[in-house]
Amino acid sequence: MSSWQSISTIAAKVNAGQAKATELVEQALAAIAKHEEFKAIIVTLDAAARERAVKIDARVATGEQVGRLAGVPFIAKDNFLVFGAETTAASNILRGFNAPYQSTAIEKLEAEGAICVAKANLDAFAHGSSTENSDFFTTLNPRDKTRVPGGSSGGSAASVVLELVPFALGTDTGGSIRLPASFTGCVGYKPTYGLVSRSGVVAMGSSLDCVGPLANSVEDTALVLEIMAGKDSRDSTTIERDPKGYDLENIDISGKKVGIITEYMGEGLDPKVAERIRAAIESLRQAGAELEEVSLPSLPLGLAVYYVLTPAEVSSNLSRYDGQRYGHNTPGATDLHDSYTKTRELGFGAEAKRRIMIGTYVLSSGYYDAYYKKAQTVRTKVINEFEAAFKSYDFLLGPTAPMPAFKIGANTDDPLQMYLSDIMTVSANLAGIPAISLPCGEVDGLPVGLQLFAAQKKDRQLLNFAAKTEELLHG
């Protein structure tokens, strides 16, 4: 039983004067302090959070309805620009950087009364699948301290599962919300590309990055998305929100056509994970959903495509971090070139350097056609195969990850093995479609995630189907 009620219940009580925002903030800060050993949090926003809570309680005292998130504390991954603390993206090169403005997602949540109480740990610049690439420390999995929480939004997922707050924000470039949700046992949602503004979020792969929530229920996930979704003049890639919104409806899943992705259920999938996924499939079948296998033959190439395109975009996005305008600057340089070199050498971690080098290589004149152009061609094939599948199926499903959470240090010396953690999540980002990870049981005491997909802009339908699936799986 969670120590937090649903987000809508908390906000309703605050708006009715039955609960105090100040008390909720203190509850969250106390929980953060209690669970410090898990290293989920980089910094708390004590002063700013308490100040906001006092103001919200004062508004409620005058009879004002503050909003749908009145007094609800939350945690943001530390690649969101937030007032009240540094934004570092867990990288040494951004130490000392204070945001000159807030991200649109944070602004929208605060406009409805939410209170950011802390910034969560991540793989530096969101480069990773385990949160071991943070330049500060490794977050521990709440279910087993010897294992990773997934990445890159590992701190956000751990914060939700540890019940530090009712929800947290993450970013998903190739599975970085869904993978930690699977490894820790919470709900993680990647919306359609462009549905939530990325303004004020440290960029990783600009054609792939998505902002989304992590929570303990689909209901809470849908409410947070409802508030964040929509066009933003500060982000030209944003799209219009669904005119019906994203509040859940009581739908009937009987007759819904669901495709089981063949490529995700075969070689490389842990047999015990496969058992849990098949049990979830059987629950859907008994509820009246029509399920059958569907093949998307280009999906096995998705990981290779992703690790050509993402480093290319990373190398471009990280070029701005030169120590001249903000963040870390290494003293003692003899000239400008020396300053650039020393600052980037000491400021970037090993994974950031690896991705910069790979990205620069695949974009170079001699290899552009052989790698980058070819990867974009295969990306188009992935998009087309998803579009074809959704002409016959309402939703697709498969595991979120091929295995449960692995041991800390197990893959740190083998980047290719680490990259394989994302093999079942990257294609949703390549295609720009919405996807969600739901807890669907355990393997040897470790959570397993069921992943559901829908066509672009079908976020409302996906969330409603996910809520019914959640109900079937957990009662």
C-alpha positions in Angstrom: 0.0 0.0 0.0 1.5 3.3 -1.1 2.1 6.0 1.5 0.8 8.5 -1.1 -2.8 8.6 -2.2 -3.6 9.2 -5.9 -2.5 12.5 -7.3 -6.1 13.6 -7.9 -7.1 12.7 -4.3 -4.1 14.6 -2.8 -4.9 17.7 -4.9 -8.6 17.6 -4.0 -7.8 17.5 -0.3 -5.5 20.4 -0.6 -8.0 22.5 -2.5 -10.7 21.6 0.1 -8.4 22.6 3.0 -8.3 19.1 4.3 -4.5 18.8 3.7 -1.7 21.3 3.7 0.8 21.7 0.9 3.5 22.5 3.6 2.9 19.1 5.2 3.1 17.3 1.9 6.4 18.9 1.1 7.8 18.0 4.5 6.6 14.4 4.0 8.5 14.3 0.7 11.7 15.8 2.1 11.6 13.5 5.1 11.2 10.5 2.8 14.2 11.7 0.7 16.3 12.0 3.8 15.2 8.6 5.0 16.1 6.8 1.8 19.4 8.7 1.1 21.3 5.4 0.9 19.7 4.7 -2.5 21.3 7.7 -4.0 18.3 8.6 -6.1 18.6 12.4 -5.6 21.3 14.8 -6.6 19.9 17.8 -4.8 16.8 18.9 -2.9 15.0 22.2 -3.4 14.1 22.7 0.3 13.8 26.5 0.3 12.0 26.9 -3.0 9.6 24.0 -2.3 8.7 25.3 1.2 8.1 28.8 -0.2 5.8 27.5 -2.9 3.9 25.4 -0.4 3.3 28.3 1.9 1.9 30.4 -1.0 -0.4 27.5 -2.1 -1.8 27.1 1.4 -2.4 30.9 1.6 -4.3 30.8 -1.7 -6.4 27.9 -0.5 -7.2 29.8 2.7 -8.8 32.5 0.7 -11.1 30.0 -1.0 -9.2 29.7 -4.3 -9.0 26.5 -6.2 -5.3 26.2 -6.9 -5.3 23.5 -9.6 -5.4 19.8 -10.4 -2.0 19.2 -8.8 -2.5 21.5 -5.8 0.3 20.8 -3.3 1.4 17.6 -5.0 5.2 17.2 -4.6 7.2 15.7 -7.5 10.8 15.1 -8.5 12.4 16.1 -11.8 15.3 14.4 -13.5 18.3 16.7 -13.3 18.2 17.5 -17.0 15.1 19.7 -16.6 15.8 23.4 -16.0 14.3 24.2 -12.6 14.7 27.2 -10.3 16.0 26.6 -6.8 19.1 24.5 -7.5 21.8 23.8 -10.1 20.9 21.8 -13.3 23.8 19.5 -14.0 22.4 16.6 -16.1 24.6 14.6 -13.7 27.7 15.8 -15.6 30.8 17.5 -14.1 30.8 19.9 -17.1 27.6 21.5 -15.9 28.5 21.9 -12.2 27.7 25.4 -11.1 25.0 26.0 -13.8 21.8 27.7 -12.5 18.9 27.8 -14.9 18.0 31.2 -16.3 14.5 30.0 -17.0 12.4 26.9 -16.3 11.4 24.1 -18.7 7.9 24.3 -20.1 6.9 21.0 -18.5 7.9 22.3 -15.0 6.0 25.6 -15.7 2.8 23.7 -16.7 2.9 21.5 -13.6 3.6 24.4 -11.3 0.7 26.3 -12.9 -1.6 23.5 -11.6 -0.1 23.7 -8.1 2.6 21.0 -8.2 5.8 21.5 -6.2 9.2 20.3 -7.3 11.1 19.1 -4.2 14.2 17.6 -5.7 16.3 16.8 -8.8 16.9 13.1 -9.6 20.1 11.3 -10.6 20.6 10.1 -14.1 23.3 8.8 -16.5 25.2 12.0 -17.4 23.4 13.8 -20.2 21.0 10.8 -20.2 23.7 8.6 -21.9 23.1 5.1 -20.5 20.8 2.3 -19.4 21.7 1.9 -15.8 22.4 5.2 -14.1 26.0 4.0 -13.6 27.2 6.7 -16.0 26.3 9.5 -13.7 29.5 11.6 -12.9 28.3 11.8 -9.3 27.2 8.4 -8.0 25.2 5.2 -9.0 21.6 5.0 -8.0 20.6 1.7 -6.4 17.5 -0.3 -7.3 14.9 -0.1 -4.5 14.1 -3.7 -5.0 17.7 -4.9 -4.7 20.5 -2.6 -3.7 23.0 -4.8 -5.6 21.3 -4.1 -8.9 20.9 -1.1 -11.2 17.6 0.8 -11.4 17.8 1.1 -15.2 18.6 4.3 -17.0 18.9 7.0 -17.8 15.9 8.0 -15.6 17.0 5.7 -12.9 16.8 8.3 -10.1 13.3 9.3 -11.1 12.1 5.7 -11.2 13.7 4.9 -7.8 12.1 8.0 -6.4 8.6 6.8 -7.3 9.1 3.2 -6.1 10.7 4.4 -2.8 7.5 6.6 -2.4 9.5 9.8 -2.1 6.8 11.5 -4.2 3.7 10.5 -6.1 5.3 11.1 -9.5 8.6 12.0 -11.2 9.6 13.3 -14.5 12.0 11.6 -16.9 13.2 11.8 -20.5 13.1 8.9 -23.0 15.4 8.9 -26.0 15.6 5.1 -26.5 13.8 3.7 -23.5 15.1 5.8 -20.6 11.7 6.1 -19.0 10.4 2.6 -19.8 13.5 0.6 -18.9 13.9 2.0 -15.4 10.1 1.6 -14.9 10.5 -2.1 -15.8 13.6 -2.6 -13.6 12.1 -1.0 -10.5 8.4 -1.9 -10.9 6.5 1.3 -11.7 4.6 2.8 -14.7 6.7 4.7 -17.2 5.2 6.6 -20.2 6.8 7.7 -23.4 4.4 9.9 -25.3 4.1 10.5 -29.0 7.2 12.5 -30.2 6.4 16.2 -29.7 3.4 15.9 -27.5 5.3 17.3 -24.5 7.5 20.3 -25.0 11.3 19.8 -24.6 12.0 23.5 -24.1 14.2 23.8 -21.1 15.3 20.2 -21.1 19.0 19.4 -21.8 19.1 17.9 -25.3 20.5 14.4 -26.0 19.1 13.2 -29.4 16.8 15.9 -30.7 14.8 13.8 -33.1 14.2 11.1 -30.4 13.9 12.9 -27.0 10.6 12.7 -25.3 9.5 14.0 -21.9 7.2 11.8 -19.8 6.1 10.8 -16.3 6.8 7.9 -14.0 4.2 7.0 -11.4 2.7 4.1 -9.5 -0.5 3.9 -11.6 -1.7 4.6 -15.1 -4.3 7.0 -13.6 -1.6 9.3 -12.1 0.5 9.0 -15.3 -2.5 10.1 -17.5 -3.2 13.1 -15.2 0.4 14.3 -15.4 0.4 13.9 -19.2 -2.9 15.7 -19.5 -1.3 18.8 -17.8 2.0 18.7 -19.7 0.7 17.9 -23.2 0.3 20.4 -26.0 2.0 22.9 -28.4 4.6 25.3 -27.1 5.9 28.3 -29.0 9.3 27.6 -27.5 9.6 24.2 -29.1 8.8 24.0 -32.8 8.6 20.2 -32.8 5.5 20.2 -30.5 2.1 18.9 -31.8 -1.5 19.6 -30.9 -2.9 17.7 -28.0 -5.9 15.4 -28.4 -9.0 17.5 -28.3 -10.6 14.9 -25.9 -7.6 15.2 -23.5 -6.0 12.3 -21.7 -8.3 11.7 -18.7 -9.1 8.0 -18.4 -12.4 6.6 -19.6 -14.0 3.3 -18.6 -13.5 1.4 -21.9 -14.2 -2.2 -22.9 -11.2 -4.0 -24.2 -13.3 -6.8 -25.6 -12.6 -7.0 -29.3 -9.5 -4.9 -29.3 -6.9 -6.3 -31.7 -3.5 -6.6 -30.2 -0.4 -7.7 -32.0 2.3 -9.6 -30.1 5.6 -8.6 -31.7 7.3 -11.7 -32.8 10.8 -10.2 -32.8 10.5 -9.4 -29.1 9.4 -12.8 -28.0 12.2 -15.0 -29.4 16.0 -15.3 -29.0 17.6 -13.3 -26.3 14.5 -13.1 -24.1 14.9 -14.5 -20.6 12.6 -17.5 -20.4 11.2 -16.4 -17.1 10.5 -13.0 -18.4 8.8 -14.6 -21.4 6.5 -16.6 -18.9 5.4 -13.4 -17.2 4.6 -11.7 -20.6 2.7 -14.8 -21.8 0.7 -14.7 -18.6 -0.2 -11.1 -19.2 -1.2 -12.0 -22.8 -3.5 -14.7 -21.5 -5.2 -12.3 -19.1 -5.9 -10.0 -22.0 -7.2 -12.9 -24.1 -9.6 -14.0 -21.3 -10.9 -10.4 -21.1 -11.9 -10.6 -24.7 -9.0 -8.9 -26.5 -8.0 -10.5 -29.8 -4.3 -11.3 -29.8 -2.1 -12.8 -32.5 1.6 -12.6 -33.4 2.8 -9.9 -35.9 6.2 -9.6 -37.4 8.1 -6.3 -37.9 11.2 -7.6 -39.6 13.3 -4.4 -39.3 13.0 -4.2 -35.5 16.2 -6.3 -34.9 18.1 -3.6 -36.8 16.6 -0.9 -34.6 19.4 -0.9 -32.0 22.1 -0.6 -34.6 20.2 2.3 -36.2 19.7 4.0 -32.9 23.4 3.8 -32.0 24.3 5.4 -35.3 21.7 8.2 -35.2 21.9 9.0 -31.4 25.7 9.6 -31.2 25.4 11.7 -34.3 22.9 14.0 -32.6 24.8 13.8 -29.3 28.0 15.0 -30.9 26.2 18.0 -32.2 24.3 18.8 -29.0 27.4 18.5 -26.8 29.4 20.8 -28.9 28.0 23.8 -27.0 29.6 22.7 -23.7 33.0 24.4 -24.1 33.4 26.1 -20.7 33.2 29.6 -22.1 29.7 30.6 -21.3 28.5 28.4 -18.4 29.4 25.4 -16.4 32.8 24.0 -15.7 35.9 25.7 -17.0 39.4 24.3 -16.4 41.8 27.0 -15.2 45.4 27.3 -16.3 44.7 27.1 -20.1 47.4 28.8 -22.3 44.9 29.8 -25.1 41.3 29.3 -26.2 42.0 26.0 -27.9 43.7 24.7 -24.7 40.8 25.9 -22.7 38.3 23.9 -24.9 40.4 20.8 -24.8 41.1 20.7 -21.0 37.5 21.7 -20.1 35.9 19.0 -22.3 38.6 16.4 -21.3 37.9 16.8 -17.6 34.2 17.7 -17.8 32.9 14.9 -19.9 32.7 11.3 -18.7 33.7 8.2 -20.6 30.3 7.5 -22.2 29.9 11.1 -23.3 33.3 11.0 -25.0 32.5 7.7 -26.6 29.3 9.0 -28.1 30.9 12.2 -29.3 33.6 10.2 -31.1 31.2 7.8 -32.7 28.9 10.6 -33.7 31.6 12.7 -35.2 32.8 9.6 -37.1 29.5 8.6 -38.7 28.9 12.3 -39.7 32.3 12.7 -41.3 32.4 13.1 -45.1 34.0 9.7 -45.7 31.4 7.7 -43.7 28.2 9.8 -43.8 26.6 7.7 -46.6 27.9 4.4 -45.2 26.5 4.9 -41.7 24.3 7.9 -41.1 22.4 7.9 -44.4 21.9 4.2 -44.3 20.6 4.4 -40.7 18.1 7.0 -41.7 16.9 4.7 -44.5 16.4 1.8 -42.1 14.6 4.2 -39.7 12.1 4.9 -42.4 11.6 1.2 -42.8 10.9 0.9 -39.1 8.4 3.7 -39.3 6.6 2.2 -42.3 6.4 -1.3 -40.6 4.8 0.2 -37.5 2.3 2.1 -39.6 1.4 -1.0 -41.6 1.0 -3.0 -38.3 -1.4 -0.4 -36.9 -3.6 -0.6 -39.9 -4.5 -4.2 -38.6 -4.0 -3.8 -34.9 -5.2 -1.3 -32.2 -2.1 -1.9 -30.1 1.2 -3.9 -30.1 2.9 -5.5 -27.1 6.0 -7.2 -25.9 8.5 -7.1 -23.0 10.0 -3.8 -22.0 13.4 -5.4 -21.5 14.8 -8.9 -22.3 15.9 -9.4 -18.7 15.2 -8.2 -15.1 17.6 -5.6 -13.6 21.2 -6.7 -13.8 23.9 -6.4 -11.1 25.7 -3.1 -10.6 29.0 -3.3 -12.6 28.0 -6.3 -14.7 28.1 -4.4 -18.0 30.2 -1.4 -17.2 33.2 -2.9 -19.1 31.2 -4.0 -22.1 29.3 -1.0 -23.7 27.8 -3.2 -26.4 26.2 -5.5 -23.8 24.9 -2.4 -21.9 23.4 -1.1 -25.2 21.4 -4.4 -25.6 19.3 -3.4 -22.6 17.5 -1.0 -24.9 16.9 -3.5 -27.7 13.1 -3.6 -27.1 12.5 0.1 -26.5 14.5 2.1 -29.1 12.2 1.4 -32.0 9.3 3.3 -30.4 11.6 6.4 -30.4 12.8 5.8 -34.0 9.1 5.7 -35.0 7.9 8.5 -32.8 5.1 6.4 -31.4 3.7 6.3 -27.8 4.7 3.4 -25.5 4.2 2.5 -21.9 5.8 0.0 -19.5 3.5 -1.6 -16.9 4.6 -3.9 -14.0 3.5 -7.5 -14.8 4.9 -9.7 -12.1 8.3 -10.7 -10.9 11.2 -13.0 -11.8 13.2 -14.2 -8.7 11.8 -11.2 -6.8 12.7 -8.6 -9.5 10.0 -6.7 -11.4 9.2 -7.4 -15.1 7.7 -4.8 -17.4 5.0 -5.3 -20.1 5.4 -2.8 -22.9 2.4 -1.6 -24.9 2.5 0.5 -28.1 0.0 2.5 -30.1 0.1 4.5 -33.3 1.3 8.2 -33.4 -1.1 10.5 -31.6 -3.1 7.6 -30.1 -1.9 8.5 -26.6 -5.4 8.7 -25.2 -6.3 5.3 -26.5 -3.1 3.8 -25.3 -3.5 5.1 -21.8 -7.1 3.8 -21.5 -6.0 0.4 -22.8 -3.1 0.4 -20.4 -5.4 1.3 -17.4 -7.6 -1.7 -18.2 -4.5 -3.9 -18.6 -3.2 -2.7 -15.3 -6.6 -3.6 -13.7 -6.4 -7.1 -15.2 -2.9 -7.7 -14.0 -3.2 -6.3 -10.5 -7.0 -6.3 -9.7 
